Amino acid sequence: MGRGSSGLRRLVHEVAKFGAVGGAGVLVNLLVFNLLRHTTDLQVVRAGVIATIVAIVFNYLGFRYFTYRDRDKSGRTREMTLFLLFSAVGLVIENGVLYVATYGFDWNTPLQNNIFKFLGIGIATLFRFWSYRTWVFRALPARGAVTGGGSFPKKERARQRVP
């Protein structure tokens, strides 16, 4: 197995951990959504937004301390700002699907609400995975990476110094 397979293996492992946290976040999201829908008089999209916010907090903790615990932790303010920014975009995507289904097509039964909430979560998850791994939880430099002195291996640099 070459270098590419270890990169693929790391990506698969990352996707699995992202999926575990995300799956738990989906459950939190849907539980809060249905709890609000059945115990309050909140409109469907407002309940969806509140549920998404609760899930965002849950997911941040899971991503920071489980999925991306090995990633750069030096810029927490930057990390939180970007996480909240991309989460807000995901919130709009997720609840935009619910809004269009509910108010655009008048699909407003409890089953339809849950189907479109779930569909919105799925679409927003694709965006979140890309944005979180690319911008929020940046990878640390690979172990053994050259920290300076150009891109020549040690042997090549040693040969260049010989007069």
N, C-alpha and C positions, 0 to 999 in steps of 0.2 A: 504494500500500500504506500502510495506516495504522499507528498505534502498536501495535495488537493483533497485527499480522502480525510486527513485529520481536520482540515478546515470544514469539510462537509459534516463530519462527525460533531464538531463544535457547534455548527449551526443547527443541526438536528437536536442536540442537547439543549441549546438555547431556546429553540422553538417549543420543545417539550416543557421546559420550565415556565416559559411565557404562557403556554397553554394551560398549565396547572393553575397558575395564579389567575390568569384570565378566566378560566372555567369557574373557579371559586368566585371571582368577581361578577360573573354573569349570574350565578346563583344569588349572590347578595343583591344585585341589581333587580332581578325578577322578584325576589322575596319582598324587598322594600316596595317595589312598584305595586305588587298585588296587595300587600298590606295596606298601603295608602289608598288604593282604589276601592278596597272593600270596607275600610274603617273610617274613611273621611269623605267629604264632599268635594275633594280637589278634582279639578278637570284632569283629563287623562294625560295631557302633555306636561302639566305642572307636576303631577305625580311622577312622570317619567324623568323629568329634570332632577327632582329631588333624589330619586333612586340612583340616577347616574352620578350625582355628586357624592353620595354615600359610597358607591362602588369605586369612584376615583380615589377617595381616601384609602379605602381598603387595598386597592391595586397598587398605589404608590408604596405602601408599606411592604407588600409582597414583592414588588419588583426590586425595590432598593435592598431589602434584606434577604431575598431568596434568589430571584432570577439574575439580578445584576450585582450581587454582593461583591464580585471580584472587579467591578469596574471602578473607574476613577471617582474618588469621593472628595476631591480637593475643592470643587466649586459647587457646594451645596446650594447657594443662592441661585446660581445660574441654572443648576439642575432643576430646582423647584420651579423657577420661573418658566423654563421651557416645558417641563412636565405639565404645569397648569395651562400653559398656552395650547399645547397640542391636545391636552385632555378637553379643553373648551371646544376646540375644533371637532374632536370626536363626539362631544356632547351635542353639538349642533347637527352633525351627520346623523347620529343615532336617533335623536328626538325629532329631527326633520323628517325622517322616514315615517315615524309615528304620527307626526302632525299631518303630513300629506294624506296618509291612509285614513286618519280619523276625520279631518275636516275637509279634505279635498274629495275623497271618495265616499265619505259617510260610512266607513267600515268601523263601527264603534261598539261591537259586542266585546265582552271580556276575552273570548277566544281570539278575535281579530286583533284586539289591543296587544295581547301577548305575542301573537305571531309577528306583528309589525315591530314591536319592541325588540324581539329577538332578531329579526332581520336587520334592523338598524344597528344593533350591537355588533352583528357579524360584519357589516360593511365598515363600521367605525373601527373595529378591531384590526382590519387590514391596514388602515391608515396609522393607527396607534403603534402597531408592531414596527412598521417602517420608521416612523418618526422617533419613537423612544430609543430604538437601537442605533439610529443614525445620529441623532442630535442630543438626546437627554442623557442616556447612560453610555457614554463613550468608552470604548475599549482602551485599556492601558496598553502601552507599547509591548510588543512580544518580548518574552524573556530572551536574553542573549542578543537583543537588537543592538546595533551599533549606536552608541550615544554621542558620537562625534567623530571627526576625522574622515569624513567622506564615506564612500560606499565600498571601499576596498576591504577585502578580508585581511586579517592580521598578517598573514604570510606576504601578501602583496605589498602592504605598507612597509614591512620590514625590508623587503627587497628594494623598495624605492629609496630607502635611506642609505643604502650602501653606495659609497662614492665610486 
